[in-house]
Amino acid sequence: MKRKATDSQGFSEAKRQKEPVSEYCDVEPRKYDDGAPVWPASPKAIEDARAFLKECATSQLKILIVPDKDADGLDAGVIVHRTLRCLGASPDSIDVHLVKKGNSIHDEEEREVMKAKSPKYIIVVDQGSRAAPSVVESSDVKSLIIDHHLSDEFPNGAMVVSACHYPPVATSALLTYEICKNLHPDIASLCGYLCAMGTHGDLGNTFKWKPPFPDMTEVFKTHTKKAINEAVSLLNAPRRTAKFDVISAWEALLAANSPKEVLSNRRLLSARAEINEEVERQTHTAPKFSKDGKIAVFRIHTLNPSKDIKHARQATRLTSMNQAGHLKSSKLEIVLVANTGYLPDMVNFSCRIARCARNRDPPVNIISSLKAVAELDTTDLTRRMGESFARGHKEASGGIVPVKEFEELMALMKVGEKSDAAEGEGRGKKGGKKTVEKSPQKNTLSNYFGKKS
């Protein structure tokens, strides 16, 4: 008769309890004296933005919407478009400008193109913010910036409503929805699913909606989470292709009345198939680590960005998010994916916090970490890397920097060098090298993109 195993000696076959992972909305919001949350942005800034949108619509003058190219930005842009239409703006008065591959709204080329469209009002959504000249060089043009990326600096003369200092930080689609939903009784029904899509696009398809985020029960009764998440995947596909036809995603979203209608768009389906094929090609990438073990670096070379970052520009956001969810280490904090093939002579890199580091105290701050590494340089590396370096969010950042400067950054991180502890363990008692049997590399992209059996 077999005896039942016991744990009397302290050995239990039960699975160890996982450390609870805090939810995004668990962070304590800023509060009024009566305890009500100050959210999702400054109340005055929200009211000013509402007044701006009303003025746009009633003026019947040319309005230019400039959304970012990911699902969050596109959904926010369509929310603005539908709000303006509900408020009386004619469809002919509303135009859209989508920034070219590798550019930002601050590039002179983009400023000239926007100015050539002769707008009287410009609404910039989810583009990230920094100190810069006016959105376009014209005193006759009024600009509104709706954003959630970390910044205290903005283009000259622009009206700004930013969520970045009002935790839990709303996505741009959610912030835009909160601004617009009280301006017309139809906004909630027309744009609720757009808010959900944009939020899932940035925060993930397992995001849990909890206060102060709004109650989306009715939205999910009407539109399934499966359809919403599938639509997000399709919307993000064109910007990741070599063709970079973001306009296809914009037009599909603008024409649809539900996420389900997005799912049958042939171009979006084709773009996603192209991306899946490219991801499969990149599945053998293995990481190298910084000497202190805090940063895992994956390098790829592809014309197709594997996934956003947005929040990290175009290079390989999907890669970053998947790696960040699977690599485990007591030291690891940041997963960095660098793409040398997306733009000539440039490296697009994106960073995410590793899942094992999400509950660290103090919390990991990617922007501060990247800047701290750059400051180890004794020359002018930070200046040479440019304005896109270490922008975005504390939890998701990166940049587009020249190849030479990126390699200098990697050298400062001492990527690929053994830690001091590893070097000590690698030597025997007499100073000779310790022989260690080699094992196959297991931390490859195939672990995260291959189909599970």
N, C-alpha and C positions, 0 to 999 in steps of 0.2 A: 504494500500500500504506500502510495506516494505521500510524503509529508508536504503540507502547504508551506511555501516559503514565507518567512517572516522578516520583519525589519528590526528585530530585537537588537541586532548589532549596529543599527543605524543605517543599514543598506536597504533602501526601498526601491522597488521597481516602478513605483508610481512616477509619473512625469513631474518634473520640478515645476513649481508654480512660476509662470512668467511674470516678470515685473510689469505692473499695469502701465499702459501707455496713455498719457494724458491726451484728451481730445482737443482739437483746435479751439473750440469755443469755451474751454475750461478756464482760459486766462481771464483774470479779473479786469473788467472794463473800467474806464473812468466814470465817475458818478457825480450827479448833482447832489446838493445837500439833502434832498429827500430820498436819495438812494437810487433814483432812476438812472439808467446808463446814459452817458454822453456818447452817442454812437449813431451812425458810422463815421461821422466827421463833425467838424465845427457846425453847430446849428446855424450860425450866421452865414457861413460859406454855403451851406445847403440852400438856405433861403435866397441868397444872391444868385446861385446857379438856377434856381427855379424862375426867378425874375428874368434872368438872361434868356432862358429858353422861351418864355412867354414873349419877350421882346422880339426874338428871332422870328417866331411864328407869325406874329401880327404885322411885322414889317413888310412881309412878302418880298424881301430882298434875298440875294444869293447867300445860301448857307452851305458851308463846307464841313463835312464830318470827316475826321482823320482818326480812324480806329487803328489799334495795333492789329497784327496779323494772326494772332492766336484766337482760340475759341472765346476766351474772356473778352478780348478787345472787340472782336467782331460782334459778339452778342450784345455788348454794351453799345456799340455803334448802331445796331438795329433798334435797340430800345430807344435811343435818342431819335432816330429816324421816325419811328412809329409815334413817339410822343409829339414831335413837331407836326406830324400829319393830323393827329387828334386835336391839336391846338389850332389848326387852320392853315398851316403852311401848305402851299401848293407843291405837288411832286416835282414840278419843273424848277422850283427854287432850291431844291436840296441836291447837293452833289457829294461825292465821296472821293477822297484821295488816299491811296494805299502806297505806303513808302516802298521804294525799290529794295531789292535784296542787298543786305549789307549796309543800308543807309539808316540814318535817324532823321527825325523831323528837323533837327538842328543843322543838318548839312545844307550848304548854300544851294545845291542843286534842288533839294526838296523845297526849300523856301521859295525859290524862283517858280517852280512848277505850281505850288499852291497859290502864289500871287497871280500867276497867269490865268487862273480860273476865275479871277475877279470876285472873290467873296466879300461880303460885308460882315459876315460872322463866321468864325472858325471854332469848331468844337473838337478838341483833341482828347482822345480817350485811350487810357492804358498805355501810353507811349513811354513812360518813365520821365523823370524830370531832372533838370539841372539848370544852373545859371547859364543864360544864353540871351542873345538879342531877341527882339520880339518875334513871334511866330512867323510873321511876314513883315517885310519892310514897308509898312503903310500905316499912317496915322488914322486912316479912315476905317480900318478893320478892327473889330472887337474880337477877342479870343477868350475862350473858356477852356480850362484844363481840368479834366476829371481823371484822377489817378489814385493809385494805392502803393506805388513804389516808394521806398524810403528816400526822402529828400526834403531839405529845407530851402532849396534854391529852385527858382523857376524862371522861364523866359520873361523878359521885361514887359510890363504892361498887361500881363494876362491875369484874368480872374481865375482863381484856383480853388478847387475843392478836393482835398486829399484825405484819404483814410489812414495814412501811414502811421499817425500818432494816436489812433483810436482803437485799441485792441478790444476784441480780436479783429484784426485788420480785414475789412471787407474786400472782396475782389472788386475789380472795376465794374463788372456787370451788376453785381449786387449794389454797389454804391450808386450806380446810375439808376437802377430800379428804385432804390429808396428815395432818390431825388425826384423821380418822375411819377411814381405811382399815385401820388395825391393830386397831380395836375389835371387828371381827367379820369372819369369813372371807368373807362374801358382799358386803362393801362394794365391793371392787374391781370385781366383775362388775356390780353394780347401779348403781354411780356413776361408773365410769371415763369413760363418754361425757359425763356431766354436767360433770365436771371439764374435759374437752376443749372442750365447748360454751362454758362460762363463760370459759375462757382465750382462746379464739378471739374471743369477744364483746368482750373488752377489748383484746386485743393484735393482733387482725386475723386474717383467714383465711389469710394466708401465713406466719403465725408458724412458726418452726422450733424444734422441741422438742429442746433440747440440755441436758446437765447444767449446773447441779444440778436442773433440771426433770426429772421422772420420765420413764422410757421408756414411751411410749404405743403401742408397736408393736402390741400385742394389741388395744388399743381400736380402732385404725384398720384392723385386719384384719376386725374384726366390724362396725364402723360406718364407712362411707366419709366422707372429709373433705367431700365434696360435700353429703351428707345433714346432717352436723354444721353446716356453714356455712349451709345453707338454713334449718335449724331455728333457728339464732341470729337470722337475719334476721326470721323470723316471730315469735319470742318478743319481740323488741324493738318490734314494730309497734304493739300496743295502747297502750302508754304514750305513743306519739307522736301518737295520734289525739286529736281534740277530746273524744271520749267518755272517754278515759283509763281504760279498763277493764283495768287490770293484772291483775285477778283472772282474766280469761280466759286470760292467758298462764300464770299460776300453776296453774290447774286443768288446763290442757292438759299442762303439763310433769309435774305430779304423777301424772296418769293414764297417761302414756306409759311404755313400757318400752324405747323406743329413739328416737333422733332421727327415724327414718323415720316413726314414728307421729305425730309433731308436724306433719309436712308436709301431712297431709290435714285438719287442723282448719279448719273453714269460717270461724270468726270470725277466726282469725289471718290467713288468706288474704285475707279482706275488709279487715282493718285494713291489711295491707301494700299492697293495691291503692289504698286511700284515701291512704296516705302517698306512694306513687309519683305519684299524680295531683297532690298538693300540691307535691311536689318539682318536677314539671314546670312548675307555675305560677310557681315562684320562680327559674327558670333565667336570668333576665336581670339578676340582681344583679351589679353591678360593684364592685370594691374601691376604697377610699381608703387612703392610707398615712400613717403617722405621719411627722412632718417628718424624723426621723432614718432613715426607711426600714426600721425594724426590725419594724414591726407593720402587717399588712394587715388592714383592717377591712371586713367585709361586713355590711350591714344588711338584714334582712328583716322582714316583718310578717305573721304567720300564727298562727292558733289551733293549728295542728298543728306541734309541734316537728319540724324536719326530721331531726333525729337526736339521743345522750348523750353528753348527755354524762353521763358519769358524771362520770365522772369527770367534768363541766361542766353539770350539771343538765339540764333538759329541752331547752333551746333548741339545735337544729340541730347535733347532733354529726356527723351524716353530712356536712353541709356542711363543717364544720371539717376532718374527716378527708380528704375529697376535695381541698379547696383546699390543705391542707397538703402533699399529695402532688404537687401540680402547679406551684405558684408557685415561681419560681426567681429568686434575686437574691443577690449577694454580701453584701448588708446584711440581707436579710429573715431574721427569726428566728421570728416568731410570727404565726399566722393566727387572727384573732378574728372570730367570727360572733355578731351581736347580733340578738335577736328582740324586737321591741316589741309583738307581738300575742298572746303566749302567756298573760301574766297582766296584769290591769288595772293601769295606772300603774307597771309594772315592766319592766325589761329583763333578759331571760335571755340571758347571753352565755357562750360557750364558747371556749376557746383550745386550739390544738395547735401543736406545734413544726413549722415548715415542713420538708419533706423535705430541702431544700438546706442546712438548718442542723443536721441531726441529728448530724453528726460534728464540730461546732465544739469548739474547745478554748480556754477552758473551756466545758463544756456549757451549753446554754441552760436556764435555770431560770425557768419561766413564773411561778410563785408569787412569786419574788423580783423579777422584772421588773414585775409588776403592783403589788406593794407599793412598789417604788421610784418608780413614776409617782405613786401616791397620796400618797407622802410629799413630793412637790413642792408640795402644797397647803399653804397657811399657815393654814387653818382646821381644821375637824374632819371633813374628808371621809371619812376611813377609818372613823370611828365611825358616821357617817351611812349609809355603804354597808352596814353590818351584818355579822353573823357569817358570812354565806355568801360574802363577797368573798374571792377568792384562796384557795379551799380546793381540796382534791383531791390532785393529783400535781404534781411539778415539770415533768412532760412534758404534763400535761393539767389545766387549771384553768379558772376562770371565776367565775361568781357570778350571783345574782339581786339586783339593786339597783334603787332607785327611778330613774325616768327622769331627773329633775333631776341626781342625783348621777352617773349614767352620763355625761351630757353634760359635766359638769365633768371627769370622768376623760378623756373624749375631747379636751377643750380642753387638758388638761395634756399629752397626747400630741401635741398640735398636728396632729391628723388632718386631712388635706386641704391642709395648708400645704406650699408648695414648699420643698425643701431649699435650703440656702444655695448649694450647688454649682449646682443647677438655676436658681436666680435669676440667678447670675453668667453662666451659659451663655446665658440668654435675652436678654441685652443685646448689642448690637453694639459695635464699637470706639468709637463716638461716644456710647454711652450709650443709643442707641435700642433698641427692642425688636426682637429677631430674629424674622423671619417663619418660622414652621414649618408645613409642610403637615400638616393634621390627618389622623389615621388612625383607623379604626374601633376601638372598645374591644374588645379580645380577651380580657381576663381577666374573663369572666363565668361564672356558674354553669352556663350551657348547655354550656360547654366540658367540664364534668366530669360532668354528668348526662345529656347528650344521647347518643343511641345512636351508636356508632362505625360508620362505613360500612365 
